[in-house]
Amino acid sequence: MPRTESDKTEAPARTLRLANRLSEIRRLAAAVEEFSSRHAVPGKAAHHITLAADELITNAIEHGEEPDRRIVVTLRREPDRLVMEIAHRGSAFDPTSRAAPASIEAELDDRPIGGLGVHFAKTLLDGLSYVRRRGMNRLTLTKNL
């Protein structure tokens, strides 16, 4: 049966423009909490997507080459999942192509530096995808509800 105009409802969404500073992650966490409360997102799902975003945005800020850039984050509540899109300019970096850290069980002093944040994000999320388009890194994080 074809969909009618009255069947089409847009998913609730919110867009934030973050400065390229670690202190902005607190603002993002507060926005996710408020959005989740308003749109009946379970607390655990909101917490997981916030923790994963914290790791991924921290990497973008710490390793980015454009100090004045903005990071655009869009939250969307779909019927069965919470979706967060993170877009920023900078060097291409696809966290989905990184293999899991080789030695998670190894002693901290014996582990190579890096990679745990991406592994952490992949573990918390139900989906993580990356695309580079028009000079921008675009990550899509999904958490099933």
Contacts in CASP RR format, 6 or more apart in sequence:
PFRMAT RR
TARGET T0000
AUTHOR 0000-0000-0000
METHOD contacts of the structure
MODEL  1
MPRTESDKTEAPARTLRLANRLSEIRRLAAAVEEFSSRHAVPGKAAHHIT
LAADELITNAIEHGEEPDRRIVVTLRREPDRLVMEIAHRGSAFDPTSRAA
PASIEAELDDRPIGGLGVHFAKTLLDGLSYVRRRGMNRLTLTKNL
11 76 0 8 1.000
11 77 0 8 1.000
11 78 0 8 1.000
11 79 0 8 1.000
12 35 0 8 1.000
12 38 0 8 1.000
12 39 0 8 1.000
12 76 0 8 1.000
12 77 0 8 1.000
13 74 0 8 1.000
13 75 0 8 1.000
13 76 0 8 1.000
13 77 0 8 1.000
14 31 0 8 1.000
14 35 0 8 1.000
14 74 0 8 1.000
14 75 0 8 1.000
15 72 0 8 1.000
15 73 0 8 1.000
15 74 0 8 1.000
15 75 0 8 1.000
16 27 0 8 1.000
16 28 0 8 1.000
16 31 0 8 1.000
16 72 0 8 1.000
16 73 0 8 1.000
16 74 0 8 1.000
16 75 0 8 1.000
17 70 0 8 1.000
17 71 0 8 1.000
17 72 0 8 1.000
17 73 0 8 1.000
18 24 0 8 1.000
18 25 0 8 1.000
18 27 0 8 1.000
18 28 0 8 1.000
18 57 0 8 1.000
18 70 0 8 1.000
18 71 0 8 1.000
18 72 0 8 1.000
18 73 0 8 1.000
19 70 0 8 1.000
19 71 0 8 1.000
20 61 0 8 1.000
20 64 0 8 1.000
20 66 0 8 1.000
20 67 0 8 1.000
20 68 0 8 1.000
20 69 0 8 1.000
20 70 0 8 1.000
20 71 0 8 1.000
20 88 0 8 1.000
21 61 0 8 1.000
22 58 0 8 1.000
22 61 0 8 1.000
22 62 0 8 1.000
24 57 0 8 1.000
24 71 0 8 1.000
25 53 0 8 1.000
25 54 0 8 1.000
25 57 0 8 1.000
25 58 0 8 1.000
28 50 0 8 1.000
28 53 0 8 1.000
28 54 0 8 1.000
28 57 0 8 1.000
28 73 0 8 1.000
29 50 0 8 1.000
29 54 0 8 1.000
31 73 0 8 1.000
31 75 0 8 1.000
32 46 0 8 1.000
32 49 0 8 1.000
32 50 0 8 1.000
32 53 0 8 1.000
32 75 0 8 1.000
32 84 0 8 1.000
33 46 0 8 1.000
33 50 0 8 1.000
35 41 0 8 1.000
35 46 0 8 1.000
35 75 0 8 1.000
35 77 0 8 1.000
36 42 0 8 1.000
36 43 0 8 1.000
36 45 0 8 1.000
36 46 0 8 1.000
36 82 0 8 1.000
39 77 0 8 1.000
40 77 0 8 1.000
41 77 0 8 1.000
41 82 0 8 1.000
41 145 0 8 1.000
42 145 0 8 1.000
45 82 0 8 1.000
45 143 0 8 1.000
45 144 0 8 1.000
45 145 0 8 1.000
46 82 0 8 1.000
48 124 0 8 1.000
48 125 0 8 1.000
48 143 0 8 1.000
49 82 0 8 1.000
49 84 0 8 1.000
49 124 0 8 1.000
49 125 0 8 1.000
49 141 0 8 1.000
49 143 0 8 1.000
51 120 0 8 1.000
51 121 0 8 1.000
51 124 0 8 1.000
52 120 0 8 1.000
52 121 0 8 1.000
52 124 0 8 1.000
52 125 0 8 1.000
52 128 0 8 1.000
52 141 0 8 1.000
53 73 0 8 1.000
53 84 0 8 1.000
53 86 0 8 1.000
53 121 0 8 1.000
53 141 0 8 1.000
55 117 0 8 1.000
55 118 0 8 1.000
55 120 0 8 1.000
55 121 0 8 1.000
56 86 0 8 1.000
56 95 0 8 1.000
56 117 0 8 1.000
56 118 0 8 1.000
56 121 0 8 1.000
56 139 0 8 1.000
56 141 0 8 1.000
57 71 0 8 1.000
57 73 0 8 1.000
57 86 0 8 1.000
59 93 0 8 1.000
59 95 0 8 1.000
59 117 0 8 1.000
59 118 0 8 1.000
60 71 0 8 1.000
60 86 0 8 1.000
60 88 0 8 1.000
60 93 0 8 1.000
60 137 0 8 1.000
61 71 0 8 1.000
63 91 0 8 1.000
63 93 0 8 1.000
64 90 0 8 1.000
64 91 0 8 1.000
65 90 0 8 1.000
65 91 0 8 1.000
66 89 0 8 1.000
66 90 0 8 1.000
69 88 0 8 1.000
69 89 0 8 1.000
69 90 0 8 1.000
70 88 0 8 1.000
71 86 0 8 1.000
71 87 0 8 1.000
71 88 0 8 1.000
72 85 0 8 1.000
72 86 0 8 1.000
72 87 0 8 1.000
72 88 0 8 1.000
73 84 0 8 1.000
73 85 0 8 1.000
73 86 0 8 1.000
73 87 0 8 1.000
74 84 0 8 1.000
74 85 0 8 1.000
74 87 0 8 1.000
75 82 0 8 1.000
75 83 0 8 1.000
75 84 0 8 1.000
76 82 0 8 1.000
76 83 0 8 1.000
76 84 0 8 1.000
76 85 0 8 1.000
77 83 0 8 1.000
80 144 0 8 1.000
80 145 0 8 1.000
81 126 0 8 1.000
81 142 0 8 1.000
81 143 0 8 1.000
81 144 0 8 1.000
81 145 0 8 1.000
82 142 0 8 1.000
82 143 0 8 1.000
82 145 0 8 1.000
83 140 0 8 1.000
83 141 0 8 1.000
83 142 0 8 1.000
84 140 0 8 1.000
84 141 0 8 1.000
84 142 0 8 1.000
85 138 0 8 1.000
85 139 0 8 1.000
85 140 0 8 1.000
85 141 0 8 1.000
86 137 0 8 1.000
86 138 0 8 1.000
86 139 0 8 1.000
86 140 0 8 1.000
86 141 0 8 1.000
87 136 0 8 1.000
87 137 0 8 1.000
87 138 0 8 1.000
87 139 0 8 1.000
88 136 0 8 1.000
88 137 0 8 1.000
89 135 0 8 1.000
89 136 0 8 1.000
89 137 0 8 1.000
90 135 0 8 1.000
90 136 0 8 1.000
90 137 0 8 1.000
92 132 0 8 1.000
92 135 0 8 1.000
92 137 0 8 1.000
93 137 0 8 1.000
94 130 0 8 1.000
94 132 0 8 1.000
94 137 0 8 1.000
95 118 0 8 1.000
95 121 0 8 1.000
95 128 0 8 1.000
95 130 0 8 1.000
95 139 0 8 1.000
96 122 0 8 1.000
96 128 0 8 1.000
96 129 0 8 1.000
96 130 0 8 1.000
97 130 0 8 1.000
98 115 0 8 1.000
98 118 0 8 1.000
98 119 0 8 1.000
100 119 0 8 1.000
100 122 0 8 1.000
101 111 0 8 1.000
101 112 0 8 1.000
101 114 0 8 1.000
101 115 0 8 1.000
101 116 0 8 1.000
101 119 0 8 1.000
102 112 0 8 1.000
103 110 0 8 1.000
103 111 0 8 1.000
104 111 0 8 1.000
104 116 0 8 1.000
104 119 0 8 1.000
121 128 0 8 1.000
121 141 0 8 1.000
122 128 0 8 1.000
124 143 0 8 1.000
125 141 0 8 1.000
125 142 0 8 1.000
125 143 0 8 1.000
126 142 0 8 1.000
126 143 0 8 1.000
126 144 0 8 1.000
127 140 0 8 1.000
127 141 0 8 1.000
127 142 0 8 1.000
127 143 0 8 1.000
128 139 0 8 1.000
128 140 0 8 1.000
128 141 0 8 1.000
128 142 0 8 1.000
129 139 0 8 1.000
129 140 0 8 1.000
130 137 0 8 1.000
130 138 0 8 1.000
130 139 0 8 1.000
130 140 0 8 1.000
131 138 0 8 1.000
132 138 0 8 1.000
END
